[in-house]
Amino acid sequence: MSILIDRSKRVLVQGITGREGLARTRLMLDYGTSVVAGVTPSKGGQTALDVPVYNTVGEACQAVGGIDISVLFVPAPLVRSAAVEALEAGIRLLVIVPDRVPLYDVLEIAAVASAKGAHFIGPNTLGVLSPEAGVLGMMGGSAEAIRSWAAAGPVGVTSRSGGITTSMGYYIARSGIGLSTLVHVGGDSVVGTTHADVLRQFQTDAQTELVVMFGEIGTSQEEDAAALIESGAFTKPLIAYVGGRAAKEGTRFSHAGAIIEGNVGNYEGKIRRLREVGAIIAESFGDIPRLAADALKPRSARPTAAAVKAEEEEGGAWKTAITEIQPNAIRLRGHTLDSLMGSVTFGQAIYLALVGDLPTPQMGRLIDAILVASIDHGATPPSTLAARTAASTGAPFNAAVAAGLLSINQHHGGAIEDCMRMIQSALKDRQERSLSAHEAAAALVQSYKENKKRLPGFGHRIHTDDPRTRRLLAIAHEEGVAGEAVAMVEALARAVAQRGKFLPVNVDGAIAALLLELNIAPELGNTFFMMARLPGLIAHVYEEKTRERPMRVIHPILHLYDGKR
Ligand SMILES: CC(C)(COP(=O)(O)OP(=O)(O)OC[C@H]1O[C@@H](n2cnc3c(N)ncnc32)[C@H](O)[C@@H]1OP(=O)(O)O)[C@@H](O)C(=O)NCCC(=O)NCCS
């Protein structure tokens, strides 16, 4: 699990309509951060990138409900009042991006935050980035850029320089080591969250096995980090690099906080303290990835990568790209399971396992809807009868449920794959012959009729206007996932209707179109029905075992519903 940000956190942006606020909100949304509202005084009622804008933080909280984090993009002179407003509205974490915020304003924000039990990062911070979990502020530039290099893993980063936060993350990631969270604590002399505060968080984070700290001369942040290690409150390996070795007393080095006055905060003192407490000192920035790799060396008897390679050369090792197990790290398609837990839905995780990429929250919503749509559909489907029959003989759960699954075949739950292939062939025909969707659909319906073939995914024994179909297609449109496959299934429905036949798209047809939009291979189509149906089958087996007598004669139709309505 990352620190500070994950997919469950609800984020507000203060100054959302400003130049930077808008640009960085796009970055956050594109990277999957849940930005639920924005605030700009006098711009309430507008939307920015489809995010509702309110005049005050209070109004935003009232309208959208709980907000965990506010990211501020308001000009420096207005930061104090904006931050206090957010704290008073009950927001527990602020990320204050602006630079040049007056020192006394920061002290005042700190006093209010402390009274409210809240925290802030910055000011003058790029923000926070947790690969695959979210981004706050302006770190990484664009979601696409972040995705091109940042992968989740065991290394946390805390840094006093914004640029170095990302370049450090970049070089570590490029060396093949994933990252938990990157935190830019800000370059000012007084900041809300220090290195030591970040280390405390990393200490309790299961994903983080090692921390890299970029320090600078000035302030006591690095000495405080050393004191934390000495006290035993931070026990993970820490690689420290301190910038400003060549700086002279009284010269400001890069950031406002990077200045040595007297003997306090100089390079030598910081390095000495960090060495004393056992931190690994990086003499040169370029050494950091190697030091990280050394510190993370596998601690168990599992075969090393070299051993596996050697075996592979001998032809002994087979390959899998699904799950990787290392000591204290289980990765599904490159994502640690603990970072996925609580951050993505089961549907998103299924997609990750099958396709290899994490779907957007919008795609995730669709997958979840597909699974819910097929969870159960009565006591008469063959799979349900098979599962109940096996259960009534005294078969254990696994056998009874397997009996149900084994009866999901070409004629039951099997229309999804066929329908996906049918839609694909109509789309291919449309493209090859430069037809409109309607013409391609009409041609396909005609050829099925001529060949006396049933249209898979159309018509239903009971439902004339299947509510599941309507809802699935509506969600696909709402989430912007509906594309040419949905358009084709809709065109096919119209083509059928024009022939005077009443054969509406059924739930299999809707699922087939949506799975194609989600880039799922047709071969996997019916497995969505199997995955979805599993809880339904388990419920039936459990009910059969606990409510009915063994070896009863199960009438396929004669049953009554007596559950809740
Ligand atoms: C904060 C900062 C990003 C704002 O820059 P900007 O986006 O160009 O400024 P803008 O004037 O366009 O936008 C500020 C918005 O805040 C709004 N605002 C002002 N007071 C506000 C308040 N109390 N609550 C919410 N919004 C407020 C303004 O109305 C404005 O929105 P508008 O343009 O729609 O009216 C900029 O001043 C800054 O500090 N940049 C440096 C950031 C940086 O580099 N940080 C450190 C990285 S290492």
The ligand as a Gaussian input file, in Angstrom:
#p B3LYP/6-31G(d) Opt

LIG

0 1
 C       -0.085000      28.800000      -7.222000
 C        0.277000      28.997000      -8.645000
 C        0.542000      27.638000      -9.290000
 C       -0.899000      29.651000      -9.357000
 O       -0.519000      29.934000     -10.681000
 P       -1.591000      30.129000     -11.833000
 O       -2.405000      28.907000     -11.968000
 O       -0.841000      30.559000     -13.039000
 O       -2.486000      31.314000     -11.284000
 P       -3.934000      31.714000     -11.746000
 O       -4.103000      33.142000     -11.376000
 O       -4.165000      31.305000     -13.189000
 O       -4.904000      30.783000     -10.873000
 C       -5.088000      30.918000      -9.507000
 C       -6.550000      30.634000      -9.237000
 O       -6.772000      30.557000      -7.818000
 C       -8.028000      31.167000      -7.557000
 N       -8.134000      31.519000      -6.164000
 C       -7.761000      32.646000      -5.528000
 N       -8.056000      32.548000      -4.225000
 C       -8.610000      31.346000      -4.019000
 C       -9.133000      30.678000      -2.893000
 N       -9.129000      31.198000      -1.692000
 N       -9.642000      29.444000      -3.064000
 C       -9.658000      28.849000      -4.286000
 N       -9.183000      29.464000      -5.393000
 C       -8.668000      30.693000      -5.256000
 C       -8.028000      32.348000      -8.468000
 O       -9.325000      32.911000      -8.619000
 C       -7.470000      31.756000      -9.748000
 O       -8.473000      31.150000     -10.497000
 P       -9.100000      31.924000     -11.784000
 O       -7.939000      32.208000     -12.705000
 O      -10.079000      30.963000     -12.392000
 O       -9.734000      33.164000     -11.237000
 C        1.542000      29.872000      -8.805000
 O        1.296000      31.109000      -8.186000
 C        2.796000      29.252000      -8.194000
 O        3.070000      29.362000      -7.002000
 N        3.597000      28.594000      -9.045000
 C        4.800000      27.904000      -8.605000
 C        4.445000      26.506000      -8.189000
 C        5.678000      25.674000      -7.963000
 O        6.559000      25.691000      -8.803000
 N        5.719000      24.942000      -6.823000
 C        6.866000      24.213000      -6.371000
 C        7.307000      23.146000      -7.223000
 S        8.892000      22.560000      -6.835000

